Amino acid sequence: MGFAEFVAFEAKRHAELFASHDTQEAFAAFVEKRRPVFEGR
């Protein structure tokens, strides 16, 4: 895997991560200064 392929791979994985419900919950909990409630999705 070359550098360009790696960057594309990493960008795709980051997009998947930030689309998850748990990531959105983490950001919301941080802004609201509360503990996150993760559901595994």
Contact map, one row per residue, 1 for C-alpha under 8 A:
11101100000000000000000000000000000000000
11111100000000000000000000000000000000000
11111110000000000000000000000000000000000
01111111000000000000000000000000000000000
11111111100000000000000000000000000000000
11111111110000000000000000000000000000000
00111111111000000000000000000000000000000
00011111111100000000000000000000000000000
00001111111110000000000000000000000000000
00000111111111000000000000000000000000000
00000011111111100000000000000000000000000
00000001111111110000000000000000000000000
00000000111111111000000000000000000000000
00000000011111111100000000000000000000000
00000000001111111110000000000000000000000
00000000000111111111000000000000000000000
00000000000011111111001000000000000000000
00000000000001111111001100000000000000000
00000000000000111111101100000000000000000
00000000000000011111111100000000000000001
00000000000000000011111110000000000000001
00000000000000000001111111000000000001111
00000000000000001111111111100000000000000
00000000000000000111111111110000000000000
00000000000000000000111111111000000111000
00000000000000000000011111111100000111000
00000000000000000000001111111110000000000
00000000000000000000000111111111000100000
00000000000000000000000011111111111100000
00000000000000000000000001111111111100000
00000000000000000000000000111111110000000
00000000000000000000000000011111110000000
00000000000000000000000000001111111000000
00000000000000000000000000001111111100000
00000000000000000000000000001100111110000
00000000000000000000000011011100011111000
00000000000000000000000011000000001111100
00000000000000000000010011000000000111111
00000000000000000000010000000000000011111
00000000000000000000010000000000000001111
00000000000000000001110000000000000001111
